C-alpha cells in the first residue's frame, strides 16, 4: 500500500512538471511568432 502511494505521488509530480514545461515551451513559441510578425510588418512598404 505504501509503495502505491509513493508511486502515485511520483506520477502526479511528473505530470505537473510536464505541464509547466509544455506551458513554458508554448510561451516561447508564441514570443517567437510575435517577433516574426513584427519584423514582417516592419519590412512592409508603407
N, C-alpha and C positions, 0 to 999 in steps of 0.2 A: 504494500500500500504506500509506503514511504517513497519507494522508487517511482511509482506512478505520479505522485505529487511533484517530485523533483523534475521528472521529465515534462510534465505539463507546464511547470513554471519556466523551464528552459525553452520550451517550444513557444510559449507566449512572449518571452523576452526576444526571441529571434524574430518573431513576426512583427513586433513593434519596431525593432531596429531596422528591419527591411522596409517598413512603411516610411520611416524617416528618410532612409536612403533614397527611395524612389521619389519621395516628395522633393528632396534636395536636387535630384537629377532633373526633375520636371522644371524646377525654378531656373536651373542653369540653362536648359534648352530654351525656355521662354525668354530669358535675357538675351541669349544669342540671336533668337529670332527678331527681337525688338531692335537689336543693333543692326542687323542686316536690313530690316525695313527702313530704319532711319537713314542708313547710308544710301540706300536706293532712292529714297525720297530727296536726299541732298544732291544726288547726281542727276536728277531730272532737270532738264532745261525749264526755266520759268517763263 
